Amino acid sequence: MITSVTYNGLNVHNNFIAFFALFSPFAFVGFIESSILKFRKKFGFSKWGRIVDEYHLRVIQDRAIMEAMAVNRRNRNVKTSQTEKGLDYWFDLKQKGAISEEEYEKKKKELL
């Protein structure tokens, strides 16, 4: 037998109330799950992996990249200063007459 209950002026059947009470938690969980999946997609995480592990891996990778960039910058600066020192050295030799103009130009092309 179907009984009805009046709720805010509407007749609501007990079956509907039972159905809603039984399945509304699942709807809420589905909403939360879809929100989590949207977050993971937005920030590039895998759908089902552990975010903590993936985040720590990203931090390690970012640090490694930053370290490599710093080493490249340092190496570039060292190479430039060695080239400048080398040119100064060979220019001084040319000024003193120890080497000829052709030898200086040859070394200059090698260094640059």
Rosetta blueprint (number, residue, H / E / L):
1 M L
2 I L
3 T L
4 S E
5 V E
6 T E
7 Y E
8 N L
9 G L
10 L E
11 N E
12 V E
13 H E
14 N H
15 N H
16 F H
17 I H
18 A H
19 F H
20 F H
21 A H
22 L H
23 F H
24 S H
25 P H
26 F H
27 A H
28 F H
29 V H
30 G H
31 F H
32 I H
33 E H
34 S H
35 S H
36 I H
37 L H
38 K H
39 F H
40 R H
41 K H
42 K H
43 F L
44 G L
45 F L
46 S L
47 K L
48 W L
49 G L
50 R L
51 I H
52 V H
53 D H
54 E H
55 Y H
56 H H
57 L H
58 R H
59 V H
60 I H
61 Q H
62 D H
63 R H
64 A H
65 I H
66 M H
67 E H
68 A H
69 M H
70 A H
71 V H
72 N H
73 R H
74 R H
75 N H
76 R H
77 N H
78 V H
79 K H
80 T H
81 S H
82 Q H
83 T H
84 E H
85 K H
86 G H
87 L H
88 D H
89 Y H
90 W H
91 F H
92 D H
93 L H
94 K H
95 Q H
96 K H
97 G L
98 A L
99 I L
100 S L
101 E H
102 E H
103 E H
104 Y H
105 E H
106 K H
107 K H
108 K H
109 K H
110 E H
111 L H
112 L L
